[in-house]
Amino acid sequence: MEKFVINGKTRLKGEVSISGAKNAAVAILPATLLVNGICTIENLPNISDINIYCDILKTLGVKISRPEPNTVIVDTRFVSCNDAPLEMTGKFRASYYLIGSLLGRCHKAVVGMPGGCKLGARPIDQHAKAFEALGATVEIGQGKIMATAEKLVGGSIYLDTVSVGATINAILASVLADGTTTIENVAKEPHVVDIANFLNTMGADIHGAGTDIIKINGVKELHGGTYSIVPDQIEAGTFMLAAVATRGDIIIKNCITKHLDPLSAKIREMGAIVEEISGDTIRVCCNERPKNVDIKTLPYPGFPTDLQSPMGVALSTAEGTSMIAETIWESRFQYTAELNRMGAKINVQGKVAFFEGVDELYGSIVSASDLRAGAALVIAGIAANGTTEVHNLQYIDRGYENIEEKFRALGADIKRVTE
Ligand code: UD1
């Protein structure tokens, strides 16, 4: 078992470069199953979810080589339409993209019920609804999802809930379908646009990604090509909030500043400086105690739920009382109990948490309950007075590339220790 040991009270300063987006990468890798050819995927984050995905694809006959840690070459010319390995697909959430991809390529998908961070109920009814609208039969039971179709025919899909996963799965299943598919009430997250851009680069005909309606004209086949994954908006936001929480001054490079607008607006409201140096570089500087703000998590372009916990750390030592309303996930405040062990004063009432700002956090032994909560606790440890141990690093390693090296380069005293 590994843990981080952090000696805190560091004001983070310097430059950090953002990796490729995890949530785009875990959709683009399975999307290569729709291609009959060789894809080179660049700017891939070097994280454990990607390693698992590559292993799963290999069991489906995909040939994968990794000339560099952030590049994979994926040869999907000889895909076998077997069941996805249940013991592997149950380990993480994004395995559900195998359903749309295998359905599109093989007209048959058998995939284990997706696992992933425990954020509350994570239904997949909208995914099933999308597949059924294209003519598939979907059965869920015995720990797996089975989707089959004699043929996929374009249809109209109206999602009842704005869902990133269902939007991407609906795109994946319809790219090779006969005719035109329209998907309404879709998610507009940057990684949804990135999947559409990847597929279009390989010959798909997808319009409207990033707006409320996506239209897909089915094509006969996709060809290989080279694609570079979009920078990770959530990783960039994590470092922006680390600057606020530690009263630091960080220049964040290789990000898309436009994607960070919902967060930049809140950080400015807190009294910190957000300076767009260029379209891909942003500086966040916080010299004073941040002001209290209220946050409501919403689908993009609202405030991202995945940045709720790092924001919670920043609000723990802000002036007055702040409020966060979590509208996407029902169990996303587990990190607040850990922050309270570090001296925070957070009171959770259902889907709303109240943060009464304290003067400072102090070092403690804490455990990550999910990926983003883990990153939040690392930031809390860097800001806190004293020594903090963060346990359950497997969550953090799922989604942050070289997190401790990146924080060390900004001045943090953080070590990975094997117990
Ligand atoms: C993705 C992200 C996750 C992020 C979330 C919201 C990946 C791998 N994960 O998760 O980091 O927190 O988007 O930005 O990209 N819902 C239904 N029925 C469905 C699907 C979803 O009711 O069939 C509900 C969920 O319970 C949740 C909301 O819709 O309340 C949003 O979920 P969704 O956008 O699908 O999240 P994920 O794709 O699982």
Boltz pocket constraint, residues with backbone or C-beta under 6 A from the ligand:
constraints:
  - pocket:
      binder: B
      contacts: [[A, 23], [A, 26], [A, 93], [A, 94], [A, 121], [A, 122], [A, 123], [A, 124], [A, 125], [A, 126], [A, 127], [A, 128], [A, 161], [A, 162], [A, 163], [A, 164], [A, 165], [A, 166], [A, 187], [A, 299], [A, 305], [A, 306], [A, 327], [A, 328], [A, 329]]
      max_distance: 6.0
